[in-house]
Amino acid sequence: MKYLIMVIFTFGILMVMDSGSLLAQDKTPKINRREVKQNNRIKEGVKTGQLTKGEAKYLHQEQKEIRNSKRVAKQDGKVTKGERKMIKSEQNKANRDIYRLKHNKRVVK
C-alpha cells in the first residue's frame, strides 16, 4: 500500500513539473523587462522636459502596439522563435524612437 501511494505521489510530482515546463514556454521575461525599461525612459523624458506631450503620446501608442503583438503571440499558448524575433524588432524600433525624440531640439518649458 505504501509503495502504491509513493508511486502515485511521484507520478503526480512528475506531471506537475512537466506541465510547469510547458507553461514556461509562453513566458516572455526579457520582453517584459525591456518593456518596463522603455516605459520608464518615456516617463523620465516627460518628467525632465525632453519629451513633449505629443511625442510621449506617440511613444506610448508604440508601446501599446508592442503589448498587442505580445498578447497575440501568447494566444496559442506558446511564443515561437519567429514571434519573439518580431517583438524584439518592434522593441528595437521603439528604442530608437525613444532615443531620437528625447535627443531632438524640442523641449518643454
N, C-alpha and C positions, 0 to 999 in steps of 0.2 A: 504494500500500500504506500509506504514512504517513497519507494522507488517511482511509482506511478505519479505521485504528487510532484516529485522532483523533476521528472521528465516533462510534465505539463508546465510547471513553473519555468523551466529552462526554455521550452518551446515558446512560451509567452514572451519572455525577455527577448529572445531572438527576433520574434515578429515585431516587437516594439522598436528594436534597434534598426531593423531593416526598413520599416515604414518611416523612421526618422531620417534615414539617408535619402529616401525618395522625396520626402518633403523638403529636404535641404537643397534640392536641385532648383527649386523655383526662387530661392532667396537671391538677393542682389545687394550684398553688403557694400561692395566697392561703389556701385552706382548710388546707393543711398548716402554714403559718406560724401561723395562728390557733390551730390545734390544739396546737402546741408551746407557744405563749404561755399558753393556758388550762391546760395541764398544769403548766407552771412556776408559775402562780399558785396552783394547788391544792397543789403541793409546798411552796411558800413558806408557805401558810396552815397546813399541818400543822406545819412547822418552827417557826413563830412562836407556835403555840398558838391561832391564830384559828379553826382548823377542828378539830372533834372527829373521832375515827376514823369514826364513823357518817356524819358529813357528808362526809368525804373519800371514803368508800366510795360514797355516793350520787353524788357528782360524777364519780368515776372510771367508774361504771356509765354515766352520761350520756355521757361521752367515748367509751366503748366503743360505744354505740349510734350515735353520730355516725360513728365509723370504719366501722361496719357499713353505714350508709347510703352512705358514700363508696365502699365496696367494691362494693355492689350497683350503684351508678350507673356504675361503671367496667366492669362485666361485659361490656357490649356493645361496649366499645372507645371509647366517646365519652360524655363527661359533657355532657348537654344543659343549656340555659339554665334550664329548669324544675328539673332535678335540682340544679344549683348553688344556685338560689333556695331549695329545700327544705333543703339542707345549711346554707346561711347562716342560715336561720330557726332551725334546731336549735342552731347555734352561738350565735346571739343569745340564745336562751333559756338555754343553758348559761352564757353570760357573766353574765346577770342573776342566775342561781342562785349562781354563784361569789361575786359581789359581796354578795348578800343573806346568804349563810351566813358569809362572812368578817366581816361587819359586824353580826352579831346579838350578843346579850349572852352567848352561851355561850363559855367559854374553857377550854382545857385547862390544868390546874395541875400 
